[in-house]
């Protein structure tokens, strides 16, 4: 049977249109995912110098912390910005809590005479400019470590439910103003940081953080269903446990001790008091650092090295690209 030329032309045109459309959609997905804005909220694990600038270069102390970052180099969200071709707006502050309004005088974000913006305040501060960010902007949250360290060290009664509700409120504020994409990082096993390596009774801290991570997953799942948002939770706890279980596999020779003695101002759990922040007054003559920081998971007694931050970013980038891009049309 001979097919008319006109029919062949129509078939070719339609086929070409379909192929072009598929390629265009894929390219759009790739462009939206690999060239987008990141707005970051959080604490010292994300801060790229905000507190340092606010305190005129005094906190954290220069010379030992890289250009105001709480580590010896760039932080995870900066590595992520580079690997994904993104544009970063960083609102995180070292020492930040999720919310300064919890009813307890010891539960305030502050250093010396400086009041540190909580995550809630960081979010509220950006709301007037939220419409200036393009639709593909991703808002990241990594917060809660300072909250649980204070709860543990000062025997406070604030609960994971209080903290998660504050994070949920911040996300709702953003989504009500038009934000649609969210990336949240859960908390690492804080009870295993060098600060607490001489402590024996860490079950309470471990339980608090695990409850936080469980509630975070449940809350984000609920928000994703009830609001027209796209939200994912990256499992920092799981990644950190894998590194601790086989540190050499990830390039670390020491995952127990810190590279520097910065912040190591206490020797036992009985002397812990998160509010003291004694290390800011350490003389330069007593500060010691390891010979090769890239071999260490921890820079000081509570913060990862930049090598660890780079690992976090690499794993997060893989997480975002593997199986997530196909869902972009749902938002």
C-alpha positions as CSV (number, residue, x, y, z in Angstrom):
1,X,0.0,0.0,0.0
2,X,1.4,3.3,-1.1
3,X,1.2,6.1,1.5
4,X,0.5,9.6,0.1
5,X,3.3,12.1,0.3
6,X,1.0,14.5,2.1
7,X,0.4,12.0,4.8
8,X,4.1,11.3,5.3
9,X,4.7,15.0,5.6
10,X,2.0,15.4,8.3
11,X,3.5,12.4,10.2
12,X,7.0,13.8,10.1
13,X,5.8,17.2,11.2
14,X,3.9,15.8,14.1
15,X,6.8,13.5,15.1
16,X,9.2,16.4,14.9
17,X,6.9,18.5,17.1
18,X,6.6,15.8,19.7
19,X,10.4,15.3,19.8
20,X,11.0,19.0,20.0
21,X,8.5,19.3,22.8
22,X,10.0,16.5,24.8
23,X,13.5,17.9,24.4
24,X,12.2,21.4,25.3
25,X,10.6,20.1,28.5
26,X,13.7,18.2,29.6
27,X,15.8,21.3,28.9
28,X,13.5,23.4,30.8
29,X,13.6,21.0,33.8
30,X,17.4,21.0,33.6
31,X,17.7,24.7,33.3
32,X,15.2,25.3,36.2
33,X,17.0,22.8,38.4
34,X,20.6,23.7,37.6
35,X,20.2,27.4,37.4
36,X,18.1,28.5,40.3
37,X,18.2,30.6,43.5
38,X,18.9,29.3,46.9
39,X,17.8,31.2,50.0
40,X,19.3,29.6,53.1
41,X,18.1,29.9,56.7
42,X,19.8,28.4,59.8
43,X,22.7,28.6,62.2
44,X,26.5,28.2,62.3
45,X,26.3,25.1,60.1
46,X,25.1,27.3,57.2
47,X,26.3,30.8,58.2
48,X,28.9,32.1,55.7
49,X,29.9,35.2,57.7
50,X,26.7,36.9,58.7
51,X,27.4,36.9,62.4
52,X,31.1,37.7,61.8
53,X,30.1,40.8,59.9
54,X,27.5,41.8,62.4
55,X,30.1,41.6,65.2
56,X,32.7,43.5,63.2
57,X,34.8,40.4,62.6
58,X,35.0,39.3,66.2
59,X,32.7,36.2,66.3
60,X,33.8,33.7,65.3
61,X,37.4,34.8,65.9
62,X,39.4,35.5,62.8
63,X,42.5,33.5,62.0
64,X,41.0,30.2,63.0
65,X,37.6,30.3,61.3
66,X,37.6,31.0,57.5
67,X,36.3,34.5,56.8
68,X,33.5,34.3,59.4
69,X,32.5,30.7,58.7
70,X,32.3,28.3,61.6
71,X,34.8,26.0,59.9
72,X,38.1,26.1,58.1
73,X,36.7,26.8,54.6
74,X,33.4,27.1,52.7
75,X,30.1,25.6,54.1
76,X,27.8,23.1,52.5
77,X,25.4,25.5,50.9
78,X,28.2,27.4,49.1
79,X,29.5,24.1,47.7
80,X,25.9,23.3,46.6
81,X,25.6,26.7,45.0
82,X,28.7,26.1,43.0
83,X,27.9,22.5,41.9
84,X,24.3,23.3,40.8
85,X,25.1,26.7,39.2
86,X,22.8,28.4,41.7
87,X,22.6,31.9,43.1
88,X,22.8,32.0,46.9
89,X,21.2,34.4,49.4
90,X,22.4,33.3,52.8
91,X,20.4,34.6,55.9
92,X,21.8,32.1,58.4
93,X,23.5,33.3,61.6
94,X,25.9,31.4,63.9
95,X,24.3,30.8,67.3
96,X,20.7,31.1,65.9
97,X,17.9,29.2,67.5
98,X,14.7,28.3,65.6
99,X,12.7,30.8,67.7
100,X,13.8,33.4,70.3
101,X,10.2,33.6,71.6
102,X,10.2,30.4,73.7
103,X,9.4,31.3,77.3
104,X,12.8,30.8,78.9
105,X,15.4,33.4,79.7
106,X,18.2,31.0,78.9
107,X,16.7,30.3,75.5
108,X,17.9,33.4,73.6
109,X,20.2,33.7,70.6
110,X,22.9,36.1,71.8
111,X,26.6,36.6,71.9
112,X,28.0,39.2,74.2
113,X,25.9,42.3,73.5
114,X,24.7,41.1,70.1
115,X,21.2,39.7,69.6
116,X,21.3,36.9,66.9
117,X,18.3,36.6,64.6
118,X,16.5,33.3,65.1
119,X,15.4,31.3,62.1
120,X,11.9,32.7,62.5
121,X,13.3,36.2,62.4
122,X,15.5,35.4,59.4
123,X,12.4,34.3,57.6
124,X,10.3,37.3,58.7
125,X,13.1,39.6,57.5
126,X,13.0,38.3,54.0
127,X,9.2,38.3,53.5
128,X,9.0,41.9,52.2
129,X,11.4,40.9,49.3
130,X,10.0,37.4,48.6
131,X,8.4,38.4,45.3
132,X,11.8,39.4,44.0
133,X,12.9,35.8,43.9
134,X,12.0,33.7,40.8
135,X,9.5,30.8,41.1
136,X,12.2,28.2,41.0
137,X,13.9,29.5,44.1
138,X,14.6,26.8,46.7
139,X,14.4,27.8,50.4
140,X,16.7,25.7,52.6
141,X,16.4,25.1,56.4
142,X,19.0,23.5,58.6
143,X,18.3,24.4,62.2
144,X,17.8,23.0,65.7
145,X,21.3,22.0,66.8
146,X,21.7,25.0,69.1
147,X,18.2,24.4,70.5
148,X,18.9,20.9,71.6
149,X,22.4,21.7,72.9
150,X,20.8,24.3,75.2
151,X,17.9,22.1,76.2
152,X,20.4,19.3,77.1
153,X,23.0,21.5,78.8
154,X,20.6,23.7,80.7
155,X,17.9,21.2,81.5
156,X,15.2,23.2,79.7
157,X,11.7,21.9,79.2
158,X,11.3,23.0,75.6
159,X,10.3,20.1,73.4
160,X,10.9,18.9,69.8
161,X,7.2,19.6,69.2
162,X,7.8,23.3,70.1
163,X,10.8,23.5,67.7
164,X,9.2,21.7,64.8
165,X,6.0,23.9,65.1
166,X,8.2,26.9,64.8
167,X,9.9,25.6,61.7
168,X,6.5,24.7,60.3
169,X,5.3,28.2,61.0
170,X,8.3,29.7,59.1
171,X,7.6,27.5,56.1
172,X,3.9,28.4,56.1
173,X,4.8,32.1,56.2
174,X,7.0,31.6,53.1
175,X,4.5,29.5,51.2
176,X,1.7,32.0,52.0
177,X,3.9,34.6,50.3
178,X,4.5,32.5,47.2
179,X,7.4,30.3,48.1
180,X,7.0,26.8,46.6
181,X,10.2,24.8,46.9
182,X,11.8,23.8,50.1
183,X,14.8,21.7,51.1
184,X,15.2,20.8,54.8
185,X,18.1,19.1,56.4
186,X,17.5,17.0,59.5
187,X,19.9,17.0,62.4
188,X,23.0,14.9,62.7
189,X,23.6,12.7,65.8
190,X,24.6,15.7,68.0
191,X,25.4,13.3,70.9
192,X,28.4,12.1,68.9
193,X,30.1,15.5,68.4
194,X,33.5,15.9,70.1
195,X,32.0,18.3,72.7
196,X,30.2,15.4,74.3
197,X,32.8,12.6,73.8
198,X,33.6,12.4,77.5
199,X,29.9,12.4,78.5
200,X,28.2,9.2,79.6
201,X,24.5,9.9,79.8
202,X,23.6,11.1,76.3
203,X,20.5,9.1,75.9
204,X,18.3,12.2,76.5
205,X,20.0,14.2,73.8
206,X,20.0,11.3,71.3
207,X,16.2,10.8,71.9
208,X,15.4,14.5,71.5
209,X,17.2,14.7,68.2
210,X,15.7,11.5,66.9
211,X,12.2,12.7,67.9
212,X,13.0,16.0,66.1
213,X,13.9,14.2,62.9
214,X,10.8,11.9,63.0
215,X,8.5,14.9,63.6
216,X,10.3,16.8,60.8
217,X,9.6,14.1,58.3
218,X,6.0,13.8,59.3
219,X,5.5,17.6,59.2
220,X,7.0,18.1,55.8
221,X,5.0,15.2,54.4
222,X,1.8,16.8,55.8
223,X,2.7,20.2,54.5
224,X,3.4,18.9,51.1
225,X,0.0,17.3,50.9
226,X,-2.0,20.2,52.4
227,X,-0.2,23.1,50.6
228,X,0.9,23.4,47.0
229,X,4.6,23.1,47.8
230,X,7.5,20.8,46.9
231,X,9.5,19.9,49.9
232,X,12.2,17.3,50.6
233,X,14.2,16.3,53.7
234,X,17.8,15.3,53.4
235,X,19.0,12.7,55.9
236,X,22.1,14.3,57.5
237,X,21.7,11.9,60.5
238,X,22.0,8.9,58.2
239,X,24.9,10.3,56.3
240,X,26.8,11.2,59.4
241,X,26.3,7.8,60.9
242,X,27.6,6.2,57.8
243,X,30.7,8.4,58.0
244,X,31.2,7.6,61.6
245,X,30.9,3.9,61.0
246,X,33.5,3.8,58.2
247,X,35.2,7.2,58.2
248,X,38.2,6.1,56.0
249,X,35.8,5.2,53.2
250,X,34.8,8.8,53.1
251,X,38.4,10.1,53.3
252,X,38.6,10.8,57.1
253,X,41.2,9.4,59.3
254,X,39.7,10.8,62.5
255,X,36.0,11.2,63.1
256,X,36.1,11.3,66.9
257,X,38.4,14.2,67.8
258,X,38.3,17.8,66.5
259,X,41.1,19.2,64.4
260,X,41.4,22.3,66.6
261,X,41.0,22.9,70.3
262,X,38.7,25.9,69.6
263,X,35.6,25.7,71.7
264,X,37.1,22.8,73.7
265,X,36.7,24.8,76.9
266,X,35.1,22.1,79.0
267,X,36.4,18.6,80.0
268,X,33.3,16.9,81.4
269,X,29.6,16.9,81.1
270,X,29.2,18.4,84.6
271,X,30.8,21.6,83.4
272,X,28.9,22.1,80.2
273,X,26.9,25.3,79.8
274,X,26.1,26.3,76.2
275,X,25.5,29.9,77.2
276,X,29.0,30.5,78.4
277,X,30.8,30.5,75.0
278,X,34.2,30.6,76.7
279,X,36.2,29.9,73.6
280,X,35.8,33.4,72.3
281,X,38.2,34.5,75.0
282,X,40.9,31.9,74.3
283,X,44.3,33.5,73.8
284,X,46.0,32.9,70.5
285,X,48.9,31.3,72.3
286,X,46.8,28.3,73.4
287,X,45.0,27.5,70.2
288,X,46.2,24.4,68.5
289,X,45.1,22.9,65.1
290,X,45.9,19.6,63.5
291,X,48.4,19.3,60.6
292,X,45.9,18.1,58.0
293,X,42.3,19.3,58.6
294,X,41.1,17.3,55.5
295,X,41.7,14.1,57.5
296,X,39.3,15.2,60.2
297,X,35.5,15.2,60.3
298,X,35.3,17.9,62.9
299,X,37.0,21.3,62.9
300,X,36.1,22.3,66.5
301,X,34.0,20.5,69.2
302,X,30.7,21.1,67.4
303,X,31.3,22.1,63.8
304,X,32.4,19.9,60.8
305,X,35.5,20.7,58.7
306,X,35.1,22.2,55.2
307,X,35.9,18.8,53.8
308,X,32.9,17.4,55.6
309,X,30.8,20.3,54.3
310,X,31.9,19.5,50.8
311,X,30.8,15.9,51.3
312,X,27.4,17.0,52.6
313,X,26.9,19.2,49.5
314,X,28.0,16.4,47.2
315,X,25.5,14.0,48.7
316,X,22.7,16.6,48.7
317,X,23.4,17.4,45.1
318,X,23.0,13.7,44.2
319,X,19.9,13.5,46.3
320,X,18.3,16.5,44.4
321,X,19.2,15.3,41.0
322,X,18.4,11.6,41.4
323,X,14.7,11.2,40.9
324,X,13.7,14.6,42.1
325,X,13.7,16.6,38.8
326,X,10.7,14.6,37.4
327,X,8.5,16.0,40.2
328,X,9.1,19.7,39.3
329,X,5.9,19.8,37.2
330,X,3.8,19.1,40.3
331,X,4.4,22.5,41.8
